[in-house]
């Protein structure tokens, strides 16, 4: 019985981890050092969150490598919808 491997290599996991750290530290730096304020800060953090989402999808969830592209689309939109709900609820609170 043959199984296709859809997992990444150690190199891709390390690259994904480093990119995730970078895109986590940047918003922290923007807020703590008050580099940006107001709506500019909000949009910068939202933009970085979207980049972080793509990093997670590509390097850790491997959604672009599967044999079933429909599932990839569903998972992508579910992730995007979850982010919209979390950000929207945070802004509402």
Contact map, one row per residue, 1 for C-alpha under 8 A:
111000000000000000000000000000000000000000000000000000000000000000000000000000000000000000000
111100000000000000000000000000000000000000000000000000000000000000000000000000000000000000000
111110000000000000000000000000000000000000000000000000000000000000000000000000000000000000000
011111000000000000000000000000000000000000000000000000000000000000000000000000000000000000000
001111100000000000000000000000000000000000000000000000000000000000000000000000000000000000000
000111110000000000000000000000000000000000000000000000000000010011000000000000000000000000000
000011111000000000000000000000000000000000000000000000000000010000000000000000000000000000000
000001111111100000000000000000000000000000000000000000000011010000000000000000000000000000000
000000111111100000000000000000000000000000000000000000000000000000000000000000000000000000000
000000011111110000000000000000000000000000000000000000000000000000000000000000000000000000000
000000011111111000000000000000000000000000000000000000000000000000000000000000000000000000000
000000011111111100000000000000000000000000000000000000000010000000000000000000000000000000000
000000011111111110000000000000000000000000000000000000000011000000000000000000000000000000000
000000000111111111000000000000000000000000000000000000000000000000000000000000000000000000000
000000000011111111100000000000000000000000000000000000000010000000000000000000000000000000000
000000000001111111110000000000000000000000000000000000110011000000000000000000000000000000000
000000000000111111111000000000000000000000000000000000000000000000000000000000000000000000000
000000000000011111111100000000000000000000000000000000000000000000000000000000000000000000000
000000000000001111111110000000000000000000000000000000100000000000000000000000000000000000000
000000000000000111111111000000000000000000000000000100110000000000000000000000000000000000000
000000000000000011111111100000000000000000000000000000000000000000000000000000000000000000000
000000000000000001111111110000000000000000000000000000000000000000000000000000000000000000000
000000000000000000111111111000000000000000000001101100000000000000000000000000000000000000000
000000000000000000011111111100000000000000000000000100000000000000000000000000000000000000000
000000000000000000001111111110000000000000000000000000000000000000000000000000000000000000000
000000000000000000000111111111000000000000000000000000000000000000000000000000000000000000000
000000000000000000000011111111100000000000011001000000000000000000000000000000000000000000000
000000000000000000000001111111110000000000000000000000000000000000000000000000000000000000000
000000000000000000000000111111111110000000000000000000000000000000000000000000000000000000000
000000000000000000000000011111111111000010000000000000000000000000000000000000000000000000000
000000000000000000000000001111111111100010000000000000000000000000000000000000000000000000000
000000000000000000000000000111111110000000000000000000000000000000000000000000000000000000000
000000000000000000000000000011111110000000000000000000000000000000000000000000000000000000000
000000000000000000000000000011111111100000000000000000000000000000000000000000000000000000000
000000000000000000000000000011111111100000000000000000000000000000000000000000000000000000000
000000000000000000000000000001100111110110000000000000000000000000000000000000000000000000000
000000000000000000000000000000100111111111000000000000000000000000000000000000000000000000000
000000000000000000000000000000000001111111000000000000000000000000000000000000000000000000000
000000000000000000000000000000000000111111100000000000000000000000000000000000000000000000000
000000000000000000000000000000000001111111110000000000000000000000000000000000000000000000000
000000000000000000000000000001100001111111111000000000000000000000000000000000000000000000000
000000000000000000000000000000000000111111111100000000000000000000000000000000000000000000000
000000000000000000000000000000000000001111111110000000000000000000000000000000000000000000000
000000000000000000000000001000000000000111111111000000000000000000000000000000000000000000000
000000000000000000000000001000000000000011111111100000000000000000000000000000000000000000000
000000000000000000000000000000000000000001111111110000000000000000000000000000000000000000000
000000000000000000000000000000000000000000111111111000000000000000000000000000000000000000000
000000000000000000000010001000000000000000011111111100000000000000000000000000000000000000000
000000000000000000000010000000000000000000001111111110000000000000000000000000000000000000000
000000000000000000000000000000000000000000000111111111000000000000000000000000000000000000000
000000000000000000000010000000000000000000000011111111100000000000000000000000000000000000000
000000000000000000010011000000000000000000000001111111110000000000000000000000000000000000000
000000000000000000000000000000000000000000000000111111111000000000000000000000100000000000000
000000000000000000000000000000000000000000000000011111111100000000000000000000000000000000000
000000000000000100110000000000000000000000000000001111111111000000000000000000000000000000000
000000000000000100010000000000000000000000000000000111111111100000000000000000000000000000000
000000000000000000000000000000000000000000000000000011111111111100000000000100000000000000000
000000000000000000000000000000000000000000000000000001111111111100000000000000000000000000000
000000010001101100000000000000000000000000000000000000111111110000000000000000000000000000000
000000010000100100000000000000000000000000000000000000111111110000000000000000000000000000000
000000000000000000000000000000000000000000000000000000011111111000000000000000000000000000000
000001110000000000000000000000000000000000000000000000001111111111000000000000000000000000000
000000000000000000000000000000000000000000000000000000001100111111000001001100000000000000000
000000000000000000000000000000000000000000000000000000001100011111001001000000000000000000000
000001000000000000000000000000000000000000000000000000000000011111100000000000000000000000000
000001000000000000000000000000000000000000000000000000000000011111111001000000000000000000000
000000000000000000000000000000000000000000000000000000000000000011111000000000000000000000000
000000000000000000000000000000000000000000000000000000000000000001111111000000000000000000000
000000000000000000000000000000000000000000000000000000000000000101111111100000000000000000000
000000000000000000000000000000000000000000000000000000000000000000011111110000000000000000000
000000000000000000000000000000000000000000000000000000000000000000011111111000000000000000000
000000000000000000000000000000000000000000000000000000000000001101011111111100000000000000000
000000000000000000000000000000000000000000000000000000000000000000001111111110000000000000000
000000000000000000000000000000000000000000000000000000000000000000000111111111000000000000000
000000000000000000000000000000000000000000000000000000000000001000000011111111100000000000000
000000000000000000000000000000000000000000000000000000001000001000000001111111110000000000000
000000000000000000000000000000000000000000000000000000000000000000000000111111111000000000000
000000000000000000000000000000000000000000000000000000000000000000000000011111111100000000000
000000000000000000000000000000000000000000000000000010000000000000000000001111111110000000000
000000000000000000000000000000000000000000000000000000000000000000000000000111111111000000000
000000000000000000000000000000000000000000000000000000000000000000000000000011111111100000000
000000000000000000000000000000000000000000000000000000000000000000000000000001111111110000000
000000000000000000000000000000000000000000000000000000000000000000000000000000111111111000000
000000000000000000000000000000000000000000000000000000000000000000000000000000011111111100000
000000000000000000000000000000000000000000000000000000000000000000000000000000001111111110000
000000000000000000000000000000000000000000000000000000000000000000000000000000000111111111000
000000000000000000000000000000000000000000000000000000000000000000000000000000000011111111100
000000000000000000000000000000000000000000000000000000000000000000000000000000000001111111110
000000000000000000000000000000000000000000000000000000000000000000000000000000000000111111111
000000000000000000000000000000000000000000000000000000000000000000000000000000000000011111111
000000000000000000000000000000000000000000000000000000000000000000000000000000000000001111111
000000000000000000000000000000000000000000000000000000000000000000000000000000000000000111111
000000000000000000000000000000000000000000000000000000000000000000000000000000000000000011111
